[in-house]
Amino acid sequence: MKNTNLPSDNIAYSNIIERTSIRKFTDQNINDTFCEAILHAAMSAPSGVNLQPWEFVVIRTPEFLKELGEALPYSASVTNAPIAILVCANRRRFLEGDDSTLWVQDVSAASENILLAAHALGLGAVWTCIYPHPDREDAVRRILPLSDDFIPFSLIPIGYPAATHAPINKWHPERVHNV
Ligand SMILES: Cc1cc2nc3c(=O)[nH]c(=O)nc-3n(C[C@H](O)[C@H](O)[C@H](O)COP(=O)(O)O)c2cc1C
């Protein structure tokens, strides 16, 4: 069932509803202003105790993109992207005790902001999964020079979409529970 009561005239709201994962890109490069705008959006995410435990590795080297796409089957889309952002967590900025895994939520929020910012700028992107797979982390470490303090979390190829598709309808009112 589609929700027809959306504030579709609100650009920020529509951007959330209409974002889709994009895995095929044209050859067009992304200018530095757009790249910085996307990173700024990523760093605007909320984080536990505002610790901002994230680091962002911007991958533009074609050899790195190709090697990553070949080594990581679930990230094959990186191969045809002009850039990819590796979202990492810096273990030097982790909380302790019960909050020691809060960083996962923090870097997830940053990853989602990257997807939304890319879509807002007319670009396409997809969240591809590195953490919590040790084999994927190892592959990333073999290919990229990465500090031991950084935990690679998500690898997000970004570019101009080679094809677009309608958003998946995920509105399930039965999953809303009013108490
Ligand atoms: C935690 C997470 C892990 C994901 N891992 C991958 C992945 O490894 N490779 C991939 O191509 N897409 C991956 N995706 C994208 C999902 O497949 C996609 O979001 C989902 O199919 C819904 O499609 P949509 O983003 O177009 O709404 C991942 C998304 C999330 C949030």
PDBQT file of the ligand as one rigid body, heavy atoms in Angstrom, charges set to zero:
ROOT
HETATM    1  C1  LIG A 201      23.712  -2.333   6.346  1.00  0.00    +0.000 C 
HETATM    2  C2  LIG A 201      23.551  -2.386   4.837  1.00  0.00    +0.000 A 
HETATM    3  C3  LIG A 201      24.353  -3.236   4.112  1.00  0.00    +0.000 A 
HETATM    4  C4  LIG A 201      24.242  -3.275   2.717  1.00  0.00    +0.000 A 
HETATM    5  N1  LIG A 201      25.132  -4.026   2.010  1.00  0.00    +0.000 NA
HETATM    6  C5  LIG A 201      25.121  -3.975   0.658  1.00  0.00    +0.000 A 
HETATM    7  C6  LIG A 201      26.170  -4.588  -0.089  1.00  0.00    +0.000 A 
HETATM    8  O1  LIG A 201      27.111  -5.161   0.478  1.00  0.00    +0.000 OA
HETATM    9  N2  LIG A 201      26.126  -4.498  -1.437  1.00  0.00    +0.000 N 
HETATM   10  C7  LIG A 201      25.109  -3.837  -2.089  1.00  0.00    +0.000 A 
HETATM   11  O2  LIG A 201      25.150  -3.783  -3.331  1.00  0.00    +0.000 OA
HETATM   12  N3  LIG A 201      24.110  -3.235  -1.406  1.00  0.00    +0.000 NA
HETATM   13  C8  LIG A 201      24.103  -3.264  -0.055  1.00  0.00    +0.000 A 
HETATM   14  N4  LIG A 201      23.152  -2.575   0.671  1.00  0.00    +0.000 N 
HETATM   15  C9  LIG A 201      22.066  -1.852  -0.034  1.00  0.00    +0.000 C 
HETATM   16  C10 LIG A 201      20.742  -2.596   0.107  1.00  0.00    +0.000 C 
HETATM   17  O3  LIG A 201      20.752  -3.755  -0.713  1.00  0.00    +0.000 OA
HETATM   18  C11 LIG A 201      19.590  -1.647  -0.285  1.00  0.00    +0.000 C 
HETATM   19  O4  LIG A 201      19.577  -0.538   0.562  1.00  0.00    +0.000 OA
HETATM   20  C12 LIG A 201      18.234  -2.364  -0.195  1.00  0.00    +0.000 C 
HETATM   21  O5  LIG A 201      18.157  -3.388  -1.171  1.00  0.00    +0.000 OA
HETATM   22  C13 LIG A 201      17.065  -1.423  -0.405  1.00  0.00    +0.000 C 
HETATM   23  O6  LIG A 201      17.176  -0.747  -1.652  1.00  0.00    +0.000 OA
HETATM   24  P1  LIG A 201      17.184   0.840  -1.731  1.00  0.00    +0.000 P 
HETATM   25  O7  LIG A 201      18.426   1.344  -1.018  1.00  0.00    +0.000 OA
HETATM   26  O8  LIG A 201      17.209   1.152  -3.213  1.00  0.00    +0.000 OA
HETATM   27  O9  LIG A 201      15.940   1.341  -1.063  1.00  0.00    +0.000 OA
HETATM   28  C14 LIG A 201      23.252  -2.502   2.053  1.00  0.00    +0.000 A 
HETATM   29  C15 LIG A 201      22.445  -1.649   2.814  1.00  0.00    +0.000 A 
HETATM   30  C16 LIG A 201      22.608  -1.573   4.179  1.00  0.00    +0.000 A 
HETATM   31  C17 LIG A 201      21.772  -0.565   4.958  1.00  0.00    +0.000 C 
ENDROOT
TORSDOF 0
